[in-house]
Amino acid sequence: MPIPRTTTRSKTTRRVRPGRWPHVVPDPAPRPEPVHPAERRLRDAGGPDDRAVYSCGCGYLFEARVTSSVSCPHCRTVQAW
């Protein structure tokens, strides 16, 4: 036959799980600055178009992307920048 055991509860002891802190809500992020309508249109269109007008020695005038090596579509000569 098992021996009965008596247990007592302590009213002063309160256990808190370690590493547990009250929930803290961070401050909201600041509102972004208003964007100028022209800048908004440019951003919505995909950004600036990096193109330039080049003139070749053969007399051909053409528009191409801005890079360090552009060749004339008419005579295939590489243009120096």
PDB file of N, CA, C and O in Angstrom, chain B, residues numbered from 101:
ATOM      1  N   MET B 101       0.828  -1.151   0.000  1.00  0.00           N
ATOM      2  CA  MET B 101       0.000   0.000   0.000  1.00  0.00           C
ATOM      3  C   MET B 101       0.893   1.242   0.000  1.00  0.00           C
ATOM      4  O   MET B 101       1.806   1.359   0.817  1.00  0.00           O
ATOM      5  N   PRO B 102       0.612   2.193  -0.951  1.00  0.00           N
ATOM      6  CA  PRO B 102       1.459   3.397  -1.008  1.00  0.00           C
ATOM      7  C   PRO B 102       1.215   4.312   0.179  1.00  0.00           C
ATOM      8  O   PRO B 102       0.129   4.355   0.758  1.00  0.00           O
ATOM      9  N   ILE B 103       2.247   5.026   0.509  1.00  0.00           N
ATOM     10  CA  ILE B 103       2.181   5.967   1.622  1.00  0.00           C
ATOM     11  C   ILE B 103       1.636   7.286   1.083  1.00  0.00           C
ATOM     12  O   ILE B 103       2.185   7.802   0.109  1.00  0.00           O
ATOM     13  N   PRO B 104       0.583   7.854   1.668  1.00  0.00           N
ATOM     14  CA  PRO B 104       0.048   9.135   1.211  1.00  0.00           C
ATOM     15  C   PRO B 104       1.044  10.263   1.458  1.00  0.00           C
ATOM     16  O   PRO B 104       1.690  10.322   2.504  1.00  0.00           O
ATOM     17  N   ARG B 105       1.154  11.148   0.485  1.00  0.00           N
ATOM     18  CA  ARG B 105       2.062  12.284   0.621  1.00  0.00           C
ATOM     19  C   ARG B 105       1.239  13.560   0.670  1.00  0.00           C
ATOM     20  O   ARG B 105       0.223  13.690  -0.012  1.00  0.00           O
ATOM     21  N   THR B 106       1.676  14.452   1.449  1.00  0.00           N
ATOM     22  CA  THR B 106       0.994  15.737   1.554  1.00  0.00           C
ATOM     23  C   THR B 106       1.827  16.789   0.833  1.00  0.00           C
ATOM     24  O   THR B 106       3.050  16.834   0.970  1.00  0.00           O
ATOM     25  N   THR B 107       1.157  17.622   0.073  1.00  0.00           N
ATOM     26  CA  THR B 107       1.848  18.707  -0.621  1.00  0.00           C
ATOM     27  C   THR B 107       1.254  20.021  -0.180  1.00  0.00           C
ATOM     28  O   THR B 107       0.068  20.110   0.138  1.00  0.00           O
ATOM     29  N   THR B 108       2.076  21.027  -0.166  1.00  0.00           N
ATOM     30  CA  THR B 108       1.615  22.367   0.181  1.00  0.00           C
ATOM     31  C   THR B 108       1.996  23.311  -0.947  1.00  0.00           C
ATOM     32  O   THR B 108       3.019  23.136  -1.609  1.00  0.00           O
ATOM     33  N   ARG B 109       1.177  24.288  -1.146  1.00  0.00           N
ATOM     34  CA  ARG B 109       1.446  25.316  -2.154  1.00  0.00           C
ATOM     35  C   ARG B 109       1.939  26.576  -1.480  1.00  0.00           C
ATOM     36  O   ARG B 109       1.422  26.990  -0.442  1.00  0.00           O
ATOM     37  N   SER B 110       2.941  27.176  -2.080  1.00  0.00           N
ATOM     38  CA  SER B 110       3.455  28.430  -1.568  1.00  0.00           C
ATOM     39  C   SER B 110       2.722  29.564  -2.270  1.00  0.00           C
ATOM     40  O   SER B 110       2.619  29.561  -3.497  1.00  0.00           O
ATOM     41  N   LYS B 111       2.229  30.498  -1.543  1.00  0.00           N
ATOM     42  CA  LYS B 111       1.500  31.623  -2.117  1.00  0.00           C
ATOM     43  C   LYS B 111       2.439  32.738  -2.571  1.00  0.00           C
ATOM     44  O   LYS B 111       2.025  33.622  -3.322  1.00  0.00           O
ATOM     45  N   THR B 112       3.668  32.712  -2.138  1.00  0.00           N
ATOM     46  CA  THR B 112       4.588  33.802  -2.467  1.00  0.00           C
ATOM     47  C   THR B 112       5.463  33.492  -3.681  1.00  0.00           C
ATOM     48  O   THR B 112       6.028  34.418  -4.263  1.00  0.00           O
ATOM     49  N   THR B 113       5.595  32.260  -4.075  1.00  0.00           N
ATOM     50  CA  THR B 113       6.477  31.916  -5.176  1.00  0.00           C
ATOM     51  C   THR B 113       5.706  31.974  -6.489  1.00  0.00           C
ATOM     52  O   THR B 113       4.657  31.349  -6.643  1.00  0.00           O
ATOM     53  N   ARG B 114       6.245  32.732  -7.422  1.00  0.00           N
ATOM     54  CA  ARG B 114       5.642  32.833  -8.741  1.00  0.00           C
ATOM     55  C   ARG B 114       6.734  32.571  -9.769  1.00  0.00           C
ATOM     56  O   ARG B 114       7.747  33.270  -9.802  1.00  0.00           O
ATOM     57  N   ARG B 115       6.528  31.584 -10.588  1.00  0.00           N
ATOM     58  CA  ARG B 115       7.552  31.208 -11.568  1.00  0.00           C
ATOM     59  C   ARG B 115       7.306  31.941 -12.883  1.00  0.00           C
ATOM     60  O   ARG B 115       6.185  31.969 -13.392  1.00  0.00           O
ATOM     61  N   VAL B 116       8.358  32.527 -13.421  1.00  0.00           N
ATOM     62  CA  VAL B 116       8.311  33.201 -14.707  1.00  0.00           C
ATOM     63  C   VAL B 116       9.286  32.469 -15.613  1.00  0.00           C
ATOM     64  O   VAL B 116      10.417  32.173 -15.227  1.00  0.00           O
ATOM     65  N   ARG B 117       8.825  32.181 -16.831  1.00  0.00           N
ATOM     66  CA  ARG B 117       9.716  31.491 -17.756  1.00  0.00           C
ATOM     67  C   ARG B 117      10.910  32.377 -18.086  1.00  0.00           C
ATOM     68  O   ARG B 117      10.738  33.574 -18.319  1.00  0.00           O
ATOM     69  N   PRO B 118      12.121  31.813 -18.110  1.00  0.00           N
ATOM     70  CA  PRO B 118      13.301  32.627 -18.420  1.00  0.00           C
ATOM     71  C   PRO B 118      13.262  33.104 -19.871  1.00  0.00           C
ATOM     72  O   PRO B 118      12.795  32.395 -20.762  1.00  0.00           O
ATOM     73  N   GLY B 119      13.766  34.327 -20.088  1.00  0.00           N
ATOM     74  CA  GLY B 119      13.805  34.902 -21.424  1.00  0.00           C
ATOM     75  C   GLY B 119      12.477  35.427 -21.910  1.00  0.00           C
ATOM     76  O   GLY B 119      12.346  35.754 -23.090  1.00  0.00           O
ATOM     77  N   ARG B 120      11.537  35.514 -21.086  1.00  0.00           N
ATOM     78  CA  ARG B 120      10.193  35.965 -21.468  1.00  0.00           C
ATOM     79  C   ARG B 120      10.028  37.415 -21.036  1.00  0.00           C
ATOM     80  O   ARG B 120      10.134  37.723 -19.849  1.00  0.00           O
ATOM     81  N   TRP B 121       9.769  38.311 -21.987  1.00  0.00           N
ATOM     82  CA  TRP B 121       9.610  39.728 -21.695  1.00  0.00           C
ATOM     83  C   TRP B 121       8.252  40.178 -22.213  1.00  0.00           C
ATOM     84  O   TRP B 121       7.677  39.538 -23.093  1.00  0.00           O
ATOM     85  N   PRO B 122       7.750  41.248 -21.684  1.00  0.00           N
ATOM     86  CA  PRO B 122       6.461  41.741 -22.189  1.00  0.00           C
ATOM     87  C   PRO B 122       6.598  42.186 -23.651  1.00  0.00           C
ATOM     88  O   PRO B 122       7.674  42.605 -24.078  1.00  0.00           O
ATOM     89  N   HIS B 123       5.536  42.096 -24.390  1.00  0.00           N
ATOM     90  CA  HIS B 123       5.530  42.451 -25.806  1.00  0.00           C
ATOM     91  C   HIS B 123       5.684  43.965 -25.961  1.00  0.00           C
ATOM     92  O   HIS B 123       4.952  44.744 -25.351  1.00  0.00           O
ATOM     93  N   VAL B 124       6.655  44.364 -26.795  1.00  0.00           N
ATOM     94  CA  VAL B 124       6.924  45.782 -27.036  1.00  0.00           C
ATOM     95  C   VAL B 124       6.605  46.071 -28.501  1.00  0.00           C
ATOM     96  O   VAL B 124       7.132  45.406 -29.393  1.00  0.00           O
ATOM     97  N   VAL B 125       5.771  47.032 -28.747  1.00  0.00           N
ATOM     98  CA  VAL B 125       5.397  47.412 -30.107  1.00  0.00           C
ATOM     99  C   VAL B 125       6.327  48.535 -30.556  1.00  0.00           C
ATOM    100  O   VAL B 125       6.403  49.571 -29.896  1.00  0.00           O
ATOM    101  N   PRO B 126       7.059  48.340 -31.704  1.00  0.00           N
ATOM    102  CA  PRO B 126       7.961  49.400 -32.167  1.00  0.00           C
ATOM    103  C   PRO B 126       7.178  50.592 -32.720  1.00  0.00           C
ATOM    104  O   PRO B 126       6.012  50.474 -33.098  1.00  0.00           O
ATOM    105  N   ASP B 127       7.850  51.733 -32.755  1.00  0.00           N
ATOM    106  CA  ASP B 127       7.239  52.927 -33.322  1.00  0.00           C
ATOM    107  C   ASP B 127       6.982  52.706 -34.810  1.00  0.00           C
ATOM    108  O   ASP B 127       7.750  51.999 -35.462  1.00  0.00           O
ATOM    109  N   PRO B 128       5.937  53.285 -35.352  1.00  0.00           N
ATOM    110  CA  PRO B 128       5.674  53.104 -36.787  1.00  0.00           C
ATOM    111  C   PRO B 128       6.745  53.802 -37.623  1.00  0.00           C
ATOM    112  O   PRO B 128       7.339  54.792 -37.195  1.00  0.00           O
ATOM    113  N   ALA B 129       6.981  53.268 -38.824  1.00  0.00           N
ATOM    114  CA  ALA B 129       7.970  53.854 -39.731  1.00  0.00           C
ATOM    115  C   ALA B 129       7.489  55.230 -40.181  1.00  0.00           C
ATOM    116  O   ALA B 129       6.286  55.455 -40.317  1.00  0.00           O
ATOM    117  N   PRO B 130       8.421  56.147 -40.413  1.00  0.00           N
ATOM    118  CA  PRO B 130       8.001  57.481 -40.865  1.00  0.00           C
ATOM    119  C   PRO B 130       7.375  57.402 -42.252  1.00  0.00           C
ATOM    120  O   PRO B 130       7.752  56.560 -43.067  1.00  0.00           O
ATOM    121  N   ARG B 131       6.435  58.271 -42.504  1.00  0.00           N
ATOM    122  CA  ARG B 131       5.762  58.294 -43.807  1.00  0.00           C
ATOM    123  C   ARG B 131       6.746  58.781 -44.861  1.00  0.00           C
ATOM    124  O   ARG B 131       7.532  59.688 -44.589  1.00  0.00           O
ATOM    125  N   PRO B 132       6.721  58.198 -46.064  1.00  0.00           N
ATOM    126  CA  PRO B 132       7.652  58.652 -47.108  1.00  0.00           C
ATOM    127  C   PRO B 132       7.308  60.056 -47.579  1.00  0.00           C
ATOM    128  O   PRO B 132       6.165  60.508 -47.504  1.00  0.00           O
ATOM    129  N   GLU B 133       8.343  60.723 -48.065  1.00  0.00           N
ATOM    130  CA  GLU B 133       8.163  62.069 -48.596  1.00  0.00           C
ATOM    131  C   GLU B 133       7.285  62.003 -49.847  1.00  0.00           C
ATOM    132  O   GLU B 133       7.361  61.028 -50.596  1.00  0.00           O
ATOM    133  N   PRO B 134       6.468  63.003 -50.084  1.00  0.00           N
ATOM    134  CA  PRO B 134       5.669  62.988 -51.317  1.00  0.00           C
ATOM    135  C   PRO B 134       6.573  63.075 -52.546  1.00  0.00           C
ATOM    136  O   PRO B 134       7.580  63.783 -52.543  1.00  0.00           O
ATOM    137  N   VAL B 135       6.198  62.348 -53.590  1.00  0.00           N
ATOM    138  CA  VAL B 135       7.004  62.290 -54.811  1.00  0.00           C
ATOM    139  C   VAL B 135       6.406  63.247 -55.835  1.00  0.00           C
ATOM    140  O   VAL B 135       5.191  63.313 -56.017  1.00  0.00           O
ATOM    141  N   HIS B 136       7.290  63.983 -56.495  1.00  0.00           N
ATOM    142  CA  HIS B 136       6.870  64.915 -57.535  1.00  0.00           C
ATOM    143  C   HIS B 136       6.222  64.120 -58.672  1.00  0.00           C
ATOM    144  O   HIS B 136       6.709  63.038 -59.000  1.00  0.00           O
ATOM    145  N   PRO B 137       5.141  64.619 -59.284  1.00  0.00           N
ATOM    146  CA  PRO B 137       4.454  63.862 -60.349  1.00  0.00           C
ATOM    147  C   PRO B 137       5.356  63.475 -61.522  1.00  0.00           C
ATOM    148  O   PRO B 137       5.205  62.391 -62.085  1.00  0.00           O
ATOM    149  N   ALA B 138       6.289  64.349 -61.894  1.00  0.00           N
ATOM    150  CA  ALA B 138       7.196  64.024 -63.002  1.00  0.00           C
ATOM    151  C   ALA B 138       8.114  62.860 -62.626  1.00  0.00           C
ATOM    152  O   ALA B 138       8.389  61.986 -63.448  1.00  0.00           O
ATOM    153  N   GLU B 139       8.580  62.858 -61.390  1.00  0.00           N
ATOM    154  CA  GLU B 139       9.437  61.759 -60.933  1.00  0.00           C
ATOM    155  C   GLU B 139       8.640  60.456 -60.858  1.00  0.00           C
ATOM    156  O   GLU B 139       9.154  59.390 -61.197  1.00  0.00           O
ATOM    157  N   ARG B 140       7.397  60.544 -60.420  1.00  0.00           N
ATOM    158  CA  ARG B 140       6.542  59.355 -60.354  1.00  0.00           C
ATOM    159  C   ARG B 140       6.323  58.765 -61.756  1.00  0.00           C
ATOM    160  O   ARG B 140       6.382  57.548 -61.929  1.00  0.00           O
ATOM    161  N   ARG B 141       6.073  59.622 -62.756  1.00  0.00           N
ATOM    162  CA  ARG B 141       5.887  59.142 -64.128  1.00  0.00           C
ATOM    163  C   ARG B 141       7.157  58.473 -64.643  1.00  0.00           C
ATOM    164  O   ARG B 141       7.089  57.436 -65.304  1.00  0.00           O
ATOM    165  N   LEU B 142       8.317  59.062 -64.343  1.00  0.00           N
ATOM    166  CA  LEU B 142       9.590  58.504 -64.784  1.00  0.00           C
ATOM    167  C   LEU B 142       9.824  57.136 -64.148  1.00  0.00           C
ATOM    168  O   LEU B 142      10.252  56.205 -64.829  1.00  0.00           O
ATOM    169  N   ARG B 143       9.549  57.007 -62.858  1.00  0.00           N
ATOM    170  CA  ARG B 143       9.714  55.724 -62.176  1.00  0.00           C
ATOM    171  C   ARG B 143       8.745  54.686 -62.703  1.00  0.00           C
ATOM    172  O   ARG B 143       9.119  53.528 -62.889  1.00  0.00           O
ATOM    173  N   ASP B 144       7.490  55.087 -62.949  1.00  0.00           N
ATOM    174  CA  ASP B 144       6.494  54.150 -63.471  1.00  0.00           C
ATOM    175  C   ASP B 144       6.854  53.690 -64.884  1.00  0.00           C
ATOM    176  O   ASP B 144       6.498  52.580 -65.281  1.00  0.00           O
ATOM    177  N   ALA B 145       7.553  54.526 -65.639  1.00  0.00           N
ATOM    178  CA  ALA B 145       7.938  54.183 -67.005  1.00  0.00           C
ATOM    179  C   ALA B 145       9.174  53.290 -67.050  1.00  0.00           C
ATOM    180  O   ALA B 145       9.557  52.836 -68.128  1.00  0.00           O
ATOM    181  N   GLY B 146       9.803  53.026 -65.910  1.00  0.00           N
ATOM    182  CA  GLY B 146      10.971  52.140 -65.882  1.00  0.00           C
ATOM    183  C   GLY B 146      12.292  52.863 -65.721  1.00  0.00           C
ATOM    184  O   GLY B 146      13.345  52.239 -65.850  1.00  0.00           O
ATOM    185  N   GLY B 147      12.274  54.147 -65.446  1.00  0.00           N
ATOM    186  CA  GLY B 147      13.508  54.882 -65.224  1.00  0.00           C
ATOM    187  C   GLY B 147      13.963  55.640 -66.455  1.00  0.00           C
ATOM    188  O   GLY B 147      13.288  55.625 -67.484  1.00  0.00           O
ATOM    189  N   PRO B 148      15.104  56.302 -66.353  1.00  0.00           N
ATOM    190  CA  PRO B 148      15.580  57.100 -67.472  1.00  0.00           C
ATOM    191  C   PRO B 148      16.035  56.213 -68.634  1.00  0.00           C
ATOM    192  O   PRO B 148      16.465  55.077 -68.433  1.00  0.00           O
ATOM    193  N   ASP B 149      15.935  56.743 -69.835  1.00  0.00           N
ATOM    194  CA  ASP B 149      16.356  56.041 -71.041  1.00  0.00           C
ATOM    195  C   ASP B 149      17.759  56.534 -71.376  1.00  0.00           C
ATOM    196  O   ASP B 149      17.929  57.662 -71.840  1.00  0.00           O
ATOM    197  N   ASP B 150      18.758  55.697 -71.143  1.00  0.00           N
ATOM    198  CA  ASP B 150      20.149  56.088 -71.369  1.00  0.00           C
ATOM    199  C   ASP B 150      20.517  55.879 -72.833  1.00  0.00           C
ATOM    200  O   ASP B 150      21.128  54.873 -73.195  1.00  0.00           O
ATOM    201  N   ARG B 151      20.142  56.833 -73.662  1.00  0.00           N
ATOM    202  CA  ARG B 151      20.433  56.787 -75.084  1.00  0.00           C
ATOM    203  C   ARG B 151      21.084  58.110 -75.477  1.00  0.00           C
ATOM    204  O   ARG B 151      20.844  59.145 -74.855  1.00  0.00           O
ATOM    205  N   ALA B 152      21.911  58.057 -76.518  1.00  0.00           N
ATOM    206  CA  ALA B 152      22.585  59.258 -76.997  1.00  0.00           C
ATOM    207  C   ALA B 152      22.597  59.248 -78.518  1.00  0.00           C
ATOM    208  O   ALA B 152      22.402  58.208 -79.146  1.00  0.00           O
ATOM    209  N   VAL B 153      22.825  60.405 -79.094  1.00  0.00           N
ATOM    210  CA  VAL B 153      22.925  60.545 -80.549  1.00  0.00           C
ATOM    211  C   VAL B 153      24.409  60.588 -80.900  1.00  0.00           C
ATOM    212  O   VAL B 153      25.173  61.378 -80.346  1.00  0.00           O
ATOM    213  N   TYR B 154      24.795  59.726 -81.828  1.00  0.00           N
ATOM    214  CA  TYR B 154      26.188  59.629 -82.273  1.00  0.00           C
ATOM    215  C   TYR B 154      26.267  60.009 -83.753  1.00  0.00           C
ATOM    216  O   TYR B 154      25.324  59.791 -84.513  1.00  0.00           O
ATOM    217  N   SER B 155      27.401  60.578 -84.147  1.00  0.00           N
ATOM    218  CA  SER B 155      27.644  60.851 -85.573  1.00  0.00           C
ATOM    219  C   SER B 155      28.906  60.095 -85.978  1.00  0.00           C
ATOM    220  O   SER B 155      29.924  60.142 -85.286  1.00  0.00           O
ATOM    221  N   CYS B 156      28.825  59.418 -87.076  1.00  0.00           N
ATOM    222  CA  CYS B 156      29.933  58.596 -87.555  1.00  0.00           C
ATOM    223  C   CYS B 156      30.737  59.373 -88.609  1.00  0.00           C
ATOM    224  O   CYS B 156      30.251  60.358 -89.165  1.00  0.00           O
ATOM    225  N   GLY B 157      31.951  58.928 -88.872  1.00  0.00           N
ATOM    226  CA  GLY B 157      32.801  59.533 -89.903  1.00  0.00           C
ATOM    227  C   GLY B 157      32.229  59.353 -91.297  1.00  0.00           C
ATOM    228  O   GLY B 157      32.556  60.121 -92.202  1.00  0.00           O
ATOM    229  N   CYS B 158      31.377  58.349 -91.486  1.00  0.00           N
ATOM    230  CA  CYS B 158      30.770  58.124 -92.792  1.00  0.00           C
ATOM    231  C   CYS B 158      29.608  59.079 -93.047  1.00  0.00           C
ATOM    232  O   CYS B 158      29.018  59.072 -94.127  1.00  0.00           O
ATOM    233  N   GLY B 159      29.278  59.906 -92.042  1.00  0.00           N
ATOM    234  CA  GLY B 159      28.212  60.871 -92.198  1.00  0.00           C
ATOM    235  C   GLY B 159      26.869  60.406 -91.663  1.00  0.00           C
ATOM    236  O   GLY B 159      25.882  61.139 -91.733  1.00  0.00           O
ATOM    237  N   TYR B 160      26.825  59.184 -91.126  1.00  0.00           N
ATOM    238  CA  TYR B 160      25.573  58.636 -90.609  1.00  0.00           C
ATOM    239  C   TYR B 160      25.347  59.138 -89.188  1.00  0.00           C
ATOM    240  O   TYR B 160      26.264  59.111 -88.367  1.00  0.00           O
ATOM    241  N   LEU B 161      24.160  59.584 -88.900  1.00  0.00           N
ATOM    242  CA  LEU B 161      23.773  60.065 -87.583  1.00  0.00           C
ATOM    243  C   LEU B 161      22.792  59.044 -87.013  1.00  0.00           C
ATOM    244  O   LEU B 161      21.787  58.723 -87.647  1.00  0.00           O
ATOM    245  N   PHE B 162      23.086  58.530 -85.807  1.00  0.00           N
ATOM    246  CA  PHE B 162      22.228  57.488 -85.234  1.00  0.00           C
ATOM    247  C   PHE B 162      22.103  57.630 -83.720  1.00  0.00           C
ATOM    248  O   PHE B 162      22.911  58.292 -83.068  1.00  0.00           O
ATOM    249  N   GLU B 163      21.084  56.999 -83.189  1.00  0.00           N
ATOM    250  CA  GLU B 163      20.831  56.998 -81.754  1.00  0.00           C
ATOM    251  C   GLU B 163      21.074  55.582 -81.231  1.00  0.00           C
ATOM    252  O   GLU B 163      20.620  54.607 -81.830  1.00  0.00           O
ATOM    253  N   ALA B 164      21.795  55.475 -80.106  1.00  0.00           N
ATOM    254  CA  ALA B 164      22.111  54.165 -79.529  1.00  0.00           C
ATOM    255  C   ALA B 164      22.227  54.288 -78.018  1.00  0.00           C
ATOM    256  O   ALA B 164      22.300  55.390 -77.475  1.00  0.00           O
ATOM    257  N   ARG B 165      22.243  53.131 -77.343  1.00  0.00           N
ATOM    258  CA  ARG B 165      22.417  53.128 -75.892  1.00  0.00           C
ATOM    259  C   ARG B 165      23.792  53.665 -75.529  1.00  0.00           C
ATOM    260  O   ARG B 165      24.743  53.530 -76.299  1.00  0.00           O
ATOM    261  N   VAL B 166      23.892  54.269 -74.364  1.00  0.00           N
ATOM    262  CA  VAL B 166      25.158  54.819 -73.902  1.00  0.00           C
ATOM    263  C   VAL B 166      26.000  53.682 -73.342  1.00  0.00           C
ATOM    264  O   VAL B 166      25.662  53.088 -72.317  1.00  0.00           O
ATOM    265  N   THR B 167      27.103  53.385 -74.030  1.00  0.00           N
ATOM    266  CA  THR B 167      28.073  52.377 -73.585  1.00  0.00           C
ATOM    267  C   THR B 167      29.467  52.867 -73.935  1.00  0.00           C
ATOM    268  O   THR B 167      29.630  53.926 -74.541  1.00  0.00           O
ATOM    269  N   SER B 168      30.476  52.085 -73.549  1.00  0.00           N
ATOM    270  CA  SER B 168      31.847  52.485 -73.856  1.00  0.00           C
ATOM    271  C   SER B 168      32.257  52.098 -75.274  1.00  0.00           C
ATOM    272  O   SER B 168      33.257  52.606 -75.781  1.00  0.00           O
ATOM    273  N   SER B 169      31.507  51.211 -75.921  1.00  0.00           N
ATOM    274  CA  SER B 169      31.835  50.828 -77.294  1.00  0.00           C
ATOM    275  C   SER B 169      30.553  50.779 -78.122  1.00  0.00           C
ATOM    276  O   SER B 169      29.748  49.855 -78.005  1.00  0.00           O
ATOM    277  N   VAL B 170      30.387  51.802 -78.962  1.00  0.00           N
ATOM    278  CA  VAL B 170      29.223  51.911 -79.843  1.00  0.00           C
ATOM    279  C   VAL B 170      29.714  51.798 -81.266  1.00  0.00           C
ATOM    280  O   VAL B 170      30.675  52.462 -81.656  1.00  0.00           O
ATOM    281  N   SER B 171      29.053  50.956 -82.046  1.00  0.00           N
ATOM    282  CA  SER B 171      29.451  50.840 -83.454  1.00  0.00           C
ATOM    283  C   SER B 171      28.350  51.402 -84.346  1.00  0.00           C
ATOM    284  O   SER B 171      27.163  51.308 -84.033  1.00  0.00           O
ATOM    285  N   CYS B 172      28.763  51.975 -85.443  1.00  0.00           N
ATOM    286  CA  CYS B 172      27.831  52.576 -86.400  1.00  0.00           C
ATOM    287  C   CYS B 172      27.017  51.463 -87.066  1.00  0.00           C
ATOM    288  O   CYS B 172      27.598  50.499 -87.566  1.00  0.00           O
ATOM    289  N   PRO B 173      25.691  51.576 -87.084  1.00  0.00           N
ATOM    290  CA  PRO B 173      24.894  50.535 -87.729  1.00  0.00           C
ATOM    291  C   PRO B 173      25.013  50.577 -89.258  1.00  0.00           C
ATOM    292  O   PRO B 173      24.617  49.626 -89.933  1.00  0.00           O
ATOM    293  N   HIS B 174      25.555  51.669 -89.808  1.00  0.00           N
ATOM    294  CA  HIS B 174      25.661  51.807 -91.262  1.00  0.00           C
ATOM    295  C   HIS B 174      26.949  51.183 -91.793  1.00  0.00           C
ATOM    296  O   HIS B 174      26.916  50.394 -92.737  1.00  0.00           O
ATOM    297  N   CYS B 175      28.105  51.544 -91.174  1.00  0.00           N
ATOM    298  CA  CYS B 175      29.408  51.043 -91.672  1.00  0.00           C
ATOM    299  C   CYS B 175      30.124  50.132 -90.670  1.00  0.00           C
ATOM    300  O   CYS B 175      31.198  49.614 -90.975  1.00  0.00           O
ATOM    301  N   ARG B 176      29.555  49.931 -89.495  1.00  0.00           N
ATOM    302  CA  ARG B 176      30.094  49.053 -88.451  1.00  0.00           C
ATOM    303  C   ARG B 176      31.406  49.545 -87.846  1.00  0.00           C
ATOM    304  O   ARG B 176      32.128  48.751 -87.244  1.00  0.00           O
ATOM    305  N   THR B 177      31.732  50.801 -87.984  1.00  0.00           N
ATOM    306  CA  THR B 177      32.919  51.370 -87.374  1.00  0.00           C
ATOM    307  C   THR B 177      32.646  51.651 -85.894  1.00  0.00           C
ATOM    308  O   THR B 177      31.607  52.203 -85.530  1.00  0.00           O
ATOM    309  N   VAL B 178      33.612  51.255 -85.048  1.00  0.00           N
ATOM    310  CA  VAL B 178      33.457  51.495 -83.609  1.00  0.00           C
ATOM    311  C   VAL B 178      33.705  52.964 -83.333  1.00  0.00           C
ATOM    312  O   VAL B 178      34.697  53.531 -83.791  1.00  0.00           O
ATOM    313  N   GLN B 179      32.815  53.573 -82.593  1.00  0.00           N
ATOM    314  CA  GLN B 179      32.900  54.993 -82.263  1.00  0.00           C
ATOM    315  C   GLN B 179      33.695  55.183 -80.970  1.00  0.00           C
ATOM    316  O   GLN B 179      33.471  54.475 -79.988  1.00  0.00           O
ATOM    317  N   ALA B 180      34.602  56.118 -80.974  1.00  0.00           N
ATOM    318  CA  ALA B 180      35.379  56.454 -79.775  1.00  0.00           C
ATOM    319  C   ALA B 180      34.580  57.473 -78.974  1.00  0.00           C
ATOM    320  O   ALA B 180      33.966  58.369 -79.552  1.00  0.00           O
ATOM    321  N   TRP B 181      34.581  57.352 -77.709  1.00  0.00           N
ATOM    322  CA  TRP B 181      33.864  58.314 -76.888  1.00  0.00           C
ATOM    323  C   TRP B 181      34.860  59.093 -76.150  1.00  0.00           C
ATOM    324  O   TRP B 181      34.501  59.982 -75.378  1.00  0.00           O
TER     325      TRP B 181
END
